[in-house]
Amino acid sequence: MRTSIRIAHVLTGLTVALGGVALAVPAAHADIPTCQNMVRQTGVEVSGAVTSACTRGVHGDLQGCVSGLTAVGVPGGAATGACRAAANPP
């Protein structure tokens, strides 16, 4: 294979890989504020533990998210709703 073709393939691969990462990162954080707002509505202060739990929800660990939120005092139904909101982008 010629060097110019090889370089083109490498650059294309890098563009696709980096573009995919750039698109995934904002989406992963998009619903953490929604989750945090739902927690705030229950009267629980948003802390590092809440943010960590909401982040687990964004990444699909609903059970870990709910456990984390209930551990800091969020009622079970509200915790489930907040975690589902985190897991499902708008």
C-alpha positions in Angstrom: 0.0 0.0 0.0 1.3 3.4 -0.8 2.3 5.7 2.0 -0.2 8.5 1.1 -3.1 6.0 1.2 -1.9 4.7 4.5 -1.7 8.2 5.9 -5.2 8.9 4.7 -6.5 5.8 6.4 -4.8 6.7 9.7 -6.1 10.2 9.6 -9.6 9.0 8.8 -9.5 6.5 11.7 -8.3 9.2 14.1 -11.0 11.6 13.0 -13.7 9.0 13.6 -12.3 7.9 16.9 -11.8 11.4 18.3 -15.1 12.6 16.9 -16.9 9.7 18.6 -15.3 10.6 21.9 -16.2 14.3 21.5 -19.8 13.4 20.8 -20.0 11.0 23.7 -18.6 13.2 26.4 -21.2 16.0 26.3 -24.0 13.4 26.1 -22.7 11.7 29.2 -22.9 14.8 31.3 -26.1 16.2 29.8 -28.5 14.7 32.3 -26.5 14.9 35.5 -28.0 18.4 36.1 -31.5 16.9 35.5 -30.8 14.2 38.1 -29.4 16.8 40.5 -32.4 19.0 40.1 -34.8 16.2 40.9 -32.7 15.4 44.0 -32.9 19.1 45.0 -36.7 19.0 44.7 -36.8 16.3 47.4 -35.0 18.7 49.8 -31.7 16.8 49.8 -28.6 18.9 49.3 -26.6 18.1 46.1 -23.2 16.9 47.2 -20.4 14.9 45.7 -22.2 11.7 46.6 -25.3 12.9 44.6 -23.2 13.8 41.6 -21.4 10.5 41.8 -24.7 8.6 41.9 -26.2 10.6 39.1 -23.0 9.9 37.0 -23.6 6.1 37.6 -27.1 6.6 36.3 -25.8 8.3 33.1 -23.6 5.3 32.5 -26.4 2.9 32.8 -25.9 1.7 36.4 -29.4 2.4 37.6 -29.2 0.2 40.7 -25.9 1.8 41.8 -27.4 5.3 41.1 -30.6 4.5 43.2 -28.5 3.0 46.0 -26.3 6.1 46.1 -29.2 8.5 46.1 -31.1 6.6 48.8 -28.0 6.4 50.9 -27.9 10.2 51.1 -31.6 10.5 52.0 -33.5 10.7 48.7 -36.8 8.7 48.9 -36.8 5.5 46.8 -39.4 6.7 44.2 -37.6 10.0 43.7 -34.2 8.3 43.4 -35.5 5.9 40.8 -37.0 8.8 38.8 -33.8 10.9 39.0 -31.7 7.9 37.9 -34.0 7.1 35.0 -33.8 10.8 33.9 -30.0 10.6 34.1 -30.0 7.4 32.0 -32.3 8.7 29.3 -31.1 11.7 27.4 -33.7 14.2 26.3 
